[in-house]
């Protein structure tokens, strides 16, 4: 006599099966910070603060605009702490020269200059935070923390200035700066520092004729007739430190 075999269904247990232990999240790597500040005491103070910051490491430091561009391209930091008014090339021009070379780099401005035309230029450059030097250093620490976490930091005072800058008409020549080529801006800075066409040509490794042509084009684009007018323009745009001229 044959016995029919029935297919038995095995019911799953009603209690949850043990899960594999979750892999703990890897802590975020510290952000590498480059500090550009022309006042050595302030620069050292900021560097010490970064050393003590749990989310940041000091990648390097510099004291002027020329070194800012060079160090930023060389070190490729996560965050650039940048002054606006410095000897030679100013902070705004530093950001223009870097352009889109370092798209992942965050820019935190640390400056005592907060005039509307400077604020407008900084916002156009796409900065991620602004801390006024006249405030407490604790604000810079908070701003650094926010930027390191991928956020922005603009206090109410700066935001108010932004609103004023956007509401007020642009100063004469502000729109012209974007029409200048990087080489023309570089030559504008050199001329404002009293370099002759011969000296400009030697520094940039171009012919004197080319330097003179750039100078003529600058005057035409800016609508100025003499070097004094050019100096006023580059100072107003934050390209150079007026105290250093």
PyMOL commands that set and color helices and strands:
alter all, ss='L'
color gray80, all
select helices_A, chain A and resi 40-52+65-75+91-98+116-125+137-148+156-167+176-179+182-192+197-204+208-222+227-236+242-244
alter helices_A, ss='H'
color red, helices_A
select strands_A, chain A and resi 31-36+56-62+79-82+106-111+129-132+153-154
alter strands_A, ss='S'
color yellow, strands_A
deselect
rebuild
show_as cartoon
